[in-house]
Amino acid sequence: MPIHDPAVLDCPFDFAHALEFDPSLASLAQRGPVSRIRLPYGETEAWLVTSFDGVRQVTCDPRFSRAAIIGRDYPRMTPEPIVSPESINVTDPPHATRLRHVAAQAFTRERVADMRPAVDRVVAGLLSAMAEAGPPVDLVAHLSVPLPHVTICELLAVPEADREQLRAWTMRLLATSPEARQDAADAKACLRAYFADMVPDRRNSTGEDLLSAMANAPMPPGVEPLSDDELAVLAVTLILSGNDTATCQISNITYQLLIRPEERAALLRDPDRFPGALEELLRFIPFRKGVGIPRIALEDVEVEGTAIRAGDYVHVSYLAANRDPSVYPDPHTLDLERPVHPNMTFGWGGHHCLAAPLARAELESAVSGLLTRFPHLRLDVAPDDLRWDTKTIRRFPLRLPVTW
């Protein structure tokens, strides 16, 4: 049995009580900006960086590589790695630059602005169906789950008949239990095969969907276009993103506003405040557990006064960085009038989420549309009676019964 340094802390990061901040993560951040941890899966320990400046350094410094984890049993929270070896999320420049060049063309400010009417139409349709069905209704089933999934499927032009199957595969991939490992691997293979079959037709298409746009995106001189397999993996990444942050945060943001009726009423009176309030809600809400994909130090590096050796795994916590008191005074308080400061909910640096503008558009449309359509919206159960997800890396209520 391996002997572990007693200073290395076991971190299952399995805390899932409502939307309270994980006390073990808060304790690590209080101990200092860099800690040594052991996660449930993987070959060895890792460093965990929790300060805003430290996370910014690691995510922007080319001496920390995500590509270097490929083929290794890296420390992680899930039995099966969520990310595919070819994913844009585990690439470094110049390969990452090539992939991001293509993906970024799908999410320019202008293109997302053009997408907004489609998002608003989906939201309006879902809210109308919700009004016809209730009250009371489950907001998760009527809005949080269908909106991001329907939106990304619409944008990728996924046939309606296939959409529920894609969502089922995505949910299987996010499981954290040891017995889910093979099931998650099978789901990842199915998602990849599905889009691999779709890509060749989209290369010959003049369609306006994202996959066709990426398949036919112009490349800089001397840069190879993406292969069919690379495009398939990029589509899988988009489907995962579409069923992750926005799905959780529609429910989580609504929940936070419903348990704060005075602040919700103030937003209704002054809807121009909503974009700033949204940034504070994104900063404050821990929508997932623990950590994501690590990096490996390619050479000896110092981070926040800690010497990290070449070959060490380094994880960062965007959640802890979002609660750094040196950046956000009184960080554990939700203050919807807090001056807007960039947050790390969608990552930072070279792996900042490319689809973040779309996610923000979905959240703004969904939550503002919901509160405007149902100004007397309220929970239909006591907050303590809600059940929260405990089986995946995400944090959100499994059901959010509301009435009006």
Residue pairs with C-beta under 8 A, 6 or more apart in sequence:
4 38
4 45
5 36
5 45
7 36
8 36
8 37
8 38
8 45
9 28
9 35
9 36
9 37
9 38
10 37
10 38
11 24
11 28
11 37
11 38
11 39
11 48
11 290
12 39
12 40
13 22
13 24
13 25
13 39
13 77
13 289
13 290
13 291
14 176
14 289
14 390
15 22
15 23
15 24
15 25
15 289
16 289
16 388
16 389
16 390
16 395
17 388
18 383
18 386
18 388
19 252
19 255
19 256
19 285
19 286
19 395
21 286
21 319
21 323
21 332
22 286
22 289
22 290
22 319
25 50
25 290
25 317
25 319
25 320
26 320
26 323
26 332
28 35
28 37
28 48
28 50
28 317
28 320
29 50
29 51
29 317
29 320
29 323
29 324
32 304
32 306
33 49
33 50
33 51
33 53
33 54
33 303
33 304
33 305
33 306
34 47
34 48
34 49
34 50
34 51
34 54
34 303
34 304
34 305
34 306
34 308
35 47
35 48
35 50
36 45
36 46
36 47
36 48
37 45
37 46
37 47
37 48
37 75
37 315
38 45
38 46
38 75
39 46
39 75
39 76
39 77
39 290
39 291
39 315
40 76
40 77
40 176
41 73
41 75
41 76
41 77
41 78
41 79
42 73
42 74
42 75
42 76
42 313
43 72
43 73
43 74
43 75
44 75
44 313
45 75
45 313
46 75
46 294
46 312
46 313
46 314
46 315
47 303
47 306
47 308
47 312
47 313
47 314
47 315
48 291
48 314
48 315
48 316
48 317
49 55
49 57
49 58
49 303
49 304
49 314
49 315
49 316
49 317
50 316
50 317
50 320
50 321
50 324
51 304
51 320
51 321
51 324
51 326
52 321
52 324
52 326
52 327
52 344
53 304
53 324
53 326
54 303
54 304
54 316
54 321
55 316
55 317
55 318
55 320
55 321
55 344
55 348
56 321
56 348
56 349
57 303
57 304
58 64
58 295
58 303
58 314
58 316
59 316
59 347
59 348
59 349
59 350
59 351
60 348
60 349
60 350
61 301
62 92
62 93
62 298
63 297
63 298
63 299
63 301
64 295
64 296
64 297
64 298
64 301
64 314
65 92
65 295
65 296
65 298
66 89
66 90
66 91
66 92
66 293
66 294
66 295
66 296
66 351
67 90
67 91
67 92
67 95
67 96
68 92
68 295
68 296
68 298
69 90
69 293
69 294
69 295
69 296
69 313
70 85
70 90
71 85
74 81
74 294
74 313
75 294
75 313
75 315
76 293
76 294
77 176
77 289
77 290
77 291
77 393
78 174
78 175
78 176
78 184
78 393
79 176
79 177
79 178
79 180
79 181
79 184
80 173
80 180
80 181
80 182
80 184
80 185
80 188
82 173
82 174
82 184
82 188
82 240
82 393
83 89
83 90
83 293
84 90
84 188
84 192
84 233
84 236
86 229
86 230
86 233
87 233
87 234
87 236
87 237
88 96
88 99
88 100
88 103
88 233
88 234
88 237
88 354
89 237
89 293
89 351
90 293
91 99
92 350
93 350
96 350
96 351
98 219
98 223
98 224
98 226
99 226
99 230
99 234
100 350
100 354
101 217
101 219
101 220
101 223
102 214
102 217
102 219
102 226
102 234
103 214
103 234
103 238
103 354
104 354
105 111
105 213
105 214
105 217
106 210
106 213
106 214
106 217
106 354
107 354
107 355
107 356
107 357
107 358
109 357
112 357
112 358
112 361
115 155
115 358
115 361
116 361
116 365
118 151
118 154
118 155
119 147
119 151
119 358
119 361
119 362
119 365
120 365
120 369
122 147
122 150
122 151
122 154
123 143
123 147
123 365
123 366
123 369
124 369
126 142
126 143
126 146
126 147
127 143
127 369
127 370
127 373
127 374
129 142
130 137
130 139
130 142
130 143
131 373
131 374
133 142
134 142
134 402
134 403
134 404
135 380
135 402
135 403
135 404
136 380
136 401
136 402
136 403
137 401
137 402
137 403
138 399
138 400
138 401
138 402
139 250
139 251
139 254
139 370
139 400
139 401
139 402
140 251
140 396
140 397
140 398
140 399
140 400
141 399
143 250
143 366
143 370
144 247
144 248
144 250
144 251
144 254
144 366
144 396
144 400
145 167
145 247
147 246
147 247
147 250
147 362
147 366
148 242
148 243
148 246
148 247
148 250
148 359
148 362
149 163
149 166
149 167
149 242
149 243
149 247
150 163
151 242
151 358
151 362
152 238
152 239
152 241
152 242
152 243
152 358
153 160
153 163
153 166
153 239
153 242
155 209
155 210
155 358
156 209
156 210
156 211
156 235
156 238
156 239
157 207
157 209
157 211
157 212
158 166
162 194
166 191
166 194
166 239
167 243
168 187
169 187
169 188
169 190
169 191
169 194
170 187
170 191
170 239
170 240
170 243
171 243
171 392
172 180
172 183
172 184
172 186
172 187
173 184
173 187
173 188
173 191
173 240
174 184
174 244
174 392
174 393
174 394
175 183
175 184
175 391
175 392
176 391
176 392
176 393
177 391
188 236
191 236
191 239
192 232
192 233
192 236
195 211
195 231
195 232
195 233
195 235
195 236
196 228
196 229
196 232
198 211
198 232
198 235
199 211
199 215
199 228
199 231
199 232
199 235
200 228
202 209
202 211
202 212
202 215
202 216
202 231
203 215
203 216
203 228
205 212
205 215
205 216
206 212
210 238
211 231
211 235
214 226
214 231
214 234
215 226
215 231
217 225
219 225
226 234
238 355
241 353
241 355
241 359
242 355
244 288
244 394
245 287
245 345
245 346
245 353
245 359
246 359
246 362
246 363
246 366
247 394
247 396
248 287
248 288
248 394
248 395
248 396
249 281
249 282
249 285
249 287
249 359
249 363
249 396
250 362
250 363
250 366
250 367
251 396
251 397
251 400
252 281
252 285
252 287
252 395
252 396
252 397
253 278
253 281
253 285
253 363
253 367
254 367
254 370
254 377
254 400
254 402
255 379
255 383
255 386
255 397
255 400
256 281
256 284
256 285
256 334
257 263
257 264
257 267
257 367
257 371
258 264
258 377
258 378
258 379
258 402
259 379
259 383
260 334
261 378
263 336
264 371
266 273
266 336
267 273
267 274
267 277
267 336
267 371
268 371
268 372
268 375
271 368
271 372
273 336
273 337
274 364
274 367
274 368
275 364
276 336
276 337
276 340
277 336
278 360
278 363
278 364
278 367
279 340
279 343
280 334
280 335
280 336
280 338
280 340
281 334
281 336
282 343
282 345
282 363
283 322
283 328
283 343
283 345
284 322
284 334
286 319
286 395
287 345
287 394
287 395
287 396
288 319
288 393
288 394
288 395
289 393
289 394
289 395
290 317
290 393
291 315
291 316
291 317
292 315
292 318
293 351
294 313
294 314
294 315
295 313
295 314
295 315
295 316
296 311
296 312
296 313
296 314
297 308
297 309
297 310
297 311
297 312
297 314
298 310
299 310
300 307
300 308
300 309
300 310
301 308
302 308
303 314
308 314
318 344
318 345
318 347
318 348
321 327
321 344
321 348
322 328
322 331
322 343
322 344
322 345
323 331
323 332
324 331
325 331
327 341
328 338
328 341
346 352
346 353
346 356
346 359
347 353
353 359
370 377
371 377
374 402
374 404
375 404
376 404
377 402
377 403
377 404
378 402
378 403
378 404
379 400
379 401
379 402
379 403
380 401
380 402
380 403
381 401
386 397
386 398
386 399
386 400
387 397
387 398
387 399
388 395
388 396
388 397
388 398
389 395
389 396
389 397
389 398
